[in-house]
Amino acid sequence: MRCTNGRTLLLVGDSPRIEKLAQILAKRNGFEISVVRSDYEAGAEVTRSEPDTVIIDMESSSDPLGLCRWVGDSAKGVRLVVIGDEDQEKTALAAGADAYVSGKSPAGLRKRIAALLA
């Protein structure tokens, strides 16, 4: 199901940061948000709902780089954003991420992600 503004996001991870980020993005930006906790669920949801953007939390995905490569190969046109520590940026971008956002604060992440998606 797509939001009226056509912006659908899939967040991948099982951390409290992902849950809070989903709440903040939904309230303030009007995105249609889905949250999945595992890479397996992410693959199924990407195939089923064809989101505009997939956001992967490096800390709470079992194989974030493998998931990056799979999304890049399997879901053409999907924007891939990875959240993690600053030292993981080059690796994530090499695995196919379109953008990388570092930070711990959900509110700070929301601002950076909203700017990327604007």
N, C-alpha and C positions, 0 to 999 in steps of 0.2 A: 504494500500500500504506500503510495507516495503522498507527501505533504503537498499542499497547494503551491508552495514555492518550489517544489520539485527537488528539494535537497534532502537526501536520505543518507544517514550515516550508520555505519556498523562499527561498534567499539568492541575490541577483542581483549579480554583479560579478566582476571578474577580478583583484582585488587580493589580496595576501597576507593583508591584514586579514580579508577575507571567509573565506578558507580556514581561518585560525586560529580565527575566531569559530565557524565550523561545527563544528570539532573540539571546542572548549570546550563549546558548547551541547549537542552530542550526548552527551558524556561526563557532564556534570553535571546535565542536566535531562531526559534521556530523550526528547528530541524526535526524530521522524523527520525527517531533514534531507536536502534536495536542494540542490545548488549548480549554478547555470548561469552562464555567463560573458557571455552577450549578451542584449540585450533581445528579440531574435527567439526565442531559446531560452526565455526567461522566459514569453513569450506562449504558446508551445506547451505548456510545462510547467504553467502555470496552468490552461489548458484541459484538459489530460490528467489531472492529478492532483488538482485542486481543493484546494490547500493551505489550511490555516486562516489562515496568516499569510505574507505576502511581505515580505522585508526587502531593500531596495534601497540599495546603496552609491552615493551621489551622485558620488563620485570615479571610479568604475570602470564606470559604466553609460554607454552612448553618448547616451541621451536619457532621463535619469531622470524628468524631469517629464512627458514624454510617456507613459512607462511607468506612472507614477502615475495619470494620467488614464485610460489604457486599463484598468488593473486595476480602478479605481473604477467605470468604466462597464460592464465586461464580466464581472466576477467578483463578484457580489453575495455579501455575507457574509464576504468575505476581509478580514482585518485587514492594513493596509498600514503598515509601519514604514520610515522612511527614516533612513539614517545619513549624516552629513555635518558640515560646519563650522557653527559657531553662526550665522553670517550667512546661511545658506541655509534656516533653519527656516520663516520666513513663506512663502517661495516654495513649499516642499514641501507645507506644510499647505494652501495655496491650491490646489495641484494635486491634492489628494485624499488626502494621507497622513493616517492616523489618529493617528500619533505620530511624533515626531522625536527622534532620539538623536544628540547630538554627542559626539565623542571620538575619540581615536586608538588607545587601548589596547584590544586585543581582550578582555582580562579585565575592564576597566571597562565596556566595551560589553555584555559578557555579563551583568553584574550588572543594568544598567539594562534590558536587553531581557527578562531573566528576570522582573524585577519587573513589567514591562508585561504579560507573558504569564501571570502567576500567576493 
